[in-house]
């Protein structure tokens, strides 16, 4: 299945709805809620069993996904701001909490859940410039150079990635309540 060419038009997200999906440990989609399929423009048959990379927008720096996968493989949940691409080429920005799911008997990671909500315009404005810089660095120096830049960027702000992303997404108040509720509702830790 071919992905469409990106177009400079956004998918209108409902700020009161959430997008949810689950992948196996290799990033292949096992489940998505109805809103996930509606927004992505794909049917369940087109996405189940396929790599979640199918909806990755080319404007996303690879280092963000490297950071996400590194954290998840260490058994740590992570927040990220992600620009995804729908089947028709339009884009949509989401704030996402990626969360590990463990086998209750073996205590091994069995899958990953992603809870997404429309990113706030302020969040998109804050993160877009950094993502553009990271992407430019990746195109000339690779992901390793982009990772070094991100590390230096965070050091210059005297913040960890978690502190930075909490600040950018406004991880407090109603926003924090939303992600806490999603975690409790769907059996996360």
C-alpha positions as CSV (number, residue, x, y, z in Angstrom):
1,X,0.0,0.0,0.0
2,X,1.5,3.3,-1.0
3,X,1.3,6.4,1.1
4,X,0.1,9.6,-0.4
5,X,2.3,12.5,-1.1
6,X,2.1,15.0,1.8
7,X,-0.1,18.0,1.2
8,X,-0.1,21.2,3.2
9,X,-3.6,20.8,4.6
10,X,-4.5,19.6,8.0
11,X,-7.1,17.2,9.2
12,X,-9.5,18.9,11.6
13,X,-9.3,17.1,15.0
14,X,-12.0,17.2,17.6
15,X,-10.3,18.4,20.8
16,X,-12.7,16.3,22.9
17,X,-12.0,13.0,21.2
18,X,-9.0,10.8,21.6
19,X,-7.1,8.6,19.2
20,X,-5.9,5.3,20.5
21,X,-3.8,2.5,19.1
22,X,-1.8,-0.5,20.2
23,X,1.3,-2.0,18.6
24,X,3.3,-5.1,19.2
25,X,6.9,-4.7,20.3
26,X,8.1,-4.2,16.7
27,X,5.6,-1.3,16.0
28,X,3.0,-3.2,14.0
29,X,-0.5,-2.1,14.7
30,X,-2.7,-4.5,16.6
31,X,-5.6,-2.3,17.5
32,X,-7.0,1.2,16.9
33,X,-10.1,2.9,18.1
34,X,-12.7,4.1,15.6
35,X,-11.4,7.7,15.7
36,X,-7.9,6.5,14.8
37,X,-9.2,5.0,11.6
38,X,-11.5,7.9,10.9
39,X,-8.6,10.5,11.2
40,X,-6.0,8.4,9.5
41,X,-8.3,7.7,6.6
42,X,-7.4,4.0,6.6
43,X,-9.7,1.1,7.3
44,X,-8.8,-1.4,10.0
45,X,-8.0,-4.0,7.2
46,X,-5.4,-1.5,5.8
47,X,-3.7,-0.9,9.1
48,X,-3.9,-3.9,11.4
49,X,-0.7,-5.9,11.1
50,X,1.1,-3.0,9.3
51,X,3.9,-0.8,10.7
52,X,2.8,2.4,12.5
53,X,5.4,4.1,10.3
54,X,2.7,4.1,7.6
55,X,1.2,7.3,9.1
56,X,4.5,9.0,9.9
57,X,4.8,12.4,8.3
58,X,8.1,13.1,6.5
59,X,8.4,16.4,8.5
60,X,9.0,14.3,11.7
61,X,12.6,14.0,12.7
62,X,13.7,10.4,13.1
63,X,15.5,11.2,16.4
64,X,12.1,11.7,18.1
65,X,11.1,8.2,17.3
66,X,14.6,6.9,18.2
67,X,14.2,8.6,21.6
68,X,10.7,7.1,22.0
69,X,11.7,3.6,21.1
70,X,14.8,3.8,23.4
71,X,12.6,4.8,26.3
72,X,9.9,2.2,25.6
73,X,12.5,-0.6,25.3
74,X,13.8,0.5,28.7
75,X,10.3,0.0,30.1
76,X,9.7,3.8,30.4
77,X,6.6,5.6,29.2
78,X,7.1,8.7,27.1
79,X,5.2,11.8,25.8
80,X,5.8,13.2,22.4
81,X,4.4,15.7,20.0
82,X,3.9,14.0,16.6
83,X,2.9,15.2,13.2
84,X,1.2,12.3,11.4
85,X,0.0,11.9,7.8
86,X,-3.4,10.7,6.8
87,X,-3.9,8.4,3.8
88,X,-4.9,11.3,1.6
89,X,-1.7,13.2,2.4
90,X,-3.1,15.7,4.9
91,X,-1.4,16.1,8.3
92,X,-2.5,16.2,11.9
93,X,-0.6,17.1,15.0
94,X,-1.2,15.1,18.2
95,X,0.2,15.0,21.7
96,X,0.8,11.4,22.5
97,X,1.5,9.4,25.6
98,X,3.3,6.1,24.6
99,X,2.9,3.5,27.3
100,X,4.3,0.0,27.8
101,X,2.0,-2.9,28.4
102,X,3.5,-5.9,30.3
103,X,2.6,-9.6,30.4
104,X,1.3,-10.0,34.0
105,X,2.9,-13.4,34.4
106,X,6.3,-13.0,32.8
107,X,6.6,-9.2,33.5
108,X,7.9,-8.8,29.9
109,X,6.8,-6.0,27.5
110,X,4.1,-7.4,25.3
111,X,2.8,-4.2,23.5
112,X,2.7,-0.4,23.5
113,X,-0.4,1.8,23.8
114,X,-0.6,5.3,22.3
115,X,-3.1,7.7,23.6
116,X,-3.4,10.8,21.5
117,X,-5.2,14.1,21.7
118,X,-5.2,17.1,19.3
119,X,-2.0,19.2,20.0
120,X,-2.7,22.7,21.0
121,X,-1.7,25.5,18.5
122,X,0.7,26.8,21.1
123,X,2.3,23.4,21.4
124,X,2.7,23.1,17.6
125,X,4.2,26.5,17.4
126,X,6.7,25.7,20.2
127,X,7.9,22.4,18.7
128,X,7.8,23.1,15.0
129,X,11.0,25.2,14.9
130,X,13.0,22.6,16.9
131,X,11.7,19.7,14.7
132,X,12.7,21.7,11.5
133,X,16.2,22.1,12.9
134,X,16.4,18.4,13.9
135,X,15.2,17.4,10.4
136,X,17.7,19.7,8.7
137,X,20.5,18.2,10.8
138,X,19.4,14.7,10.0
139,X,19.4,15.3,6.3
140,X,23.0,16.5,6.3
141,X,24.5,14.6,9.3
142,X,22.2,11.7,10.1
143,X,20.2,10.8,13.2
144,X,23.3,10.7,15.4
145,X,24.1,14.3,14.7
146,X,20.4,15.2,15.3
147,X,20.5,13.3,18.6
148,X,23.7,15.3,19.7
149,X,22.0,18.5,18.8
150,X,18.8,17.6,20.8
151,X,21.0,16.7,23.8
152,X,22.8,20.0,23.6
153,X,19.5,21.9,23.1
154,X,18.1,20.3,26.3
155,X,21.4,20.9,28.2
156,X,21.3,24.6,27.2
157,X,17.7,24.8,28.7
158,X,18.9,22.8,31.8
159,X,16.0,20.4,31.2
160,X,15.6,16.7,30.7
161,X,13.5,15.6,27.8
162,X,10.6,14.9,30.1
163,X,10.8,18.4,31.7
164,X,11.0,20.0,28.2
165,X,8.0,18.1,26.8
166,X,5.9,18.7,29.9
167,X,6.5,22.4,29.5
168,X,5.8,22.4,25.8
169,X,2.5,20.3,26.0
170,X,1.3,22.0,29.2
171,X,1.2,18.6,31.0
172,X,-1.0,19.8,33.9
173,X,-4.6,20.5,34.7
174,X,-7.3,19.1,32.4
175,X,-4.6,17.8,30.0
176,X,-3.0,15.7,32.7
177,X,-6.4,14.5,33.9
178,X,-7.2,13.3,30.4
179,X,-4.0,11.1,30.1
180,X,-4.4,9.8,33.6
181,X,-8.0,8.8,32.8
182,X,-6.9,7.0,29.6
183,X,-4.3,5.1,31.5
184,X,-6.7,4.0,34.2
185,X,-9.5,3.2,31.8
186,X,-7.3,0.9,29.6
187,X,-5.3,-0.7,32.4
188,X,-1.9,1.1,32.3
189,X,0.4,1.6,35.1
